[in-house]
Amino acid sequence: MVSGEFQHNIDKKGRMFIPSKFREELGEKLMVCRGLDGKPCLFVYSMEAWNVLDEKIQSMPMAKSIKLQRFIYAGAAEVECDGQGRILLPANLRAYANLESGATVVGMSRRAEIWN
């Protein structure tokens, strides 16, 4: 389970450290997308959790899920932790979440969230 709250810097290249506690739970390869609650944050999923989410979305009728699909998939990015435990947050996702030089990483059970 991913839990806890951590403060981290974002460097000029857009790289941010993922806490080792979170990497142990989520893995080294992650999916990052826009947060679903209407507030400017990012959701971070393990590949396994992302696949479960994808299956749920794909099982919904197209008429009900098309807006959700556009929102989730259009901005989603697969990222991988480097040797120092950092991920590169794409510019479009940094802009969406108003992330510039610092962020709060919050554990939310099966995912993490990144907040300004």
Secondary structure, DSSP 8 states (H G I E B T S, - for coil): -B--EEEEEB-TTSEEE--HHHHHHH-SEEEEEE-SSSSS-EEEEEHHHHHHHHHHHHHS-HHHHHHHHHHHHHH-EEEE--TTSEEE--HHHHHHTT-SSEEEEEE-BSEEEEE-
